[in-house]
Amino acid sequence: MERFLVTIYTWLVGSVLGLVTGLFIAALMLFGGRPLQLLLRVFIELVRGTPFLVILFLVYYGGPSFGVRLGAITAGVLCIAFYSSVYFAEIFS
């Protein structure tokens, strides 16, 4: 039962952070200038075209190469937030 609750916690916190970040990205897309909109569009398409597991591996295993050591749950929350934020930005804009 404990593992299930950790999974739900990771998903819930990551999704809420992604929702807030996606709303911020959508606001920048709507109210930013044309160059910012194009830059955000490229960012969104790049992230949407990358599999989630690749991003998770890059953050968890590649992070220590840059001096960033994250725990498994922290890496999971941040990756879910990062990955879901672009989808929420698409929904809001």
Summary of the structure (lengths in Angstrom):
residues: 93
radius of gyration: 14.5
end to end distance: 38.1
largest distance: 49.1
contacts: 266
relative contact order: 0.23
helix: 87%
strand: 0%
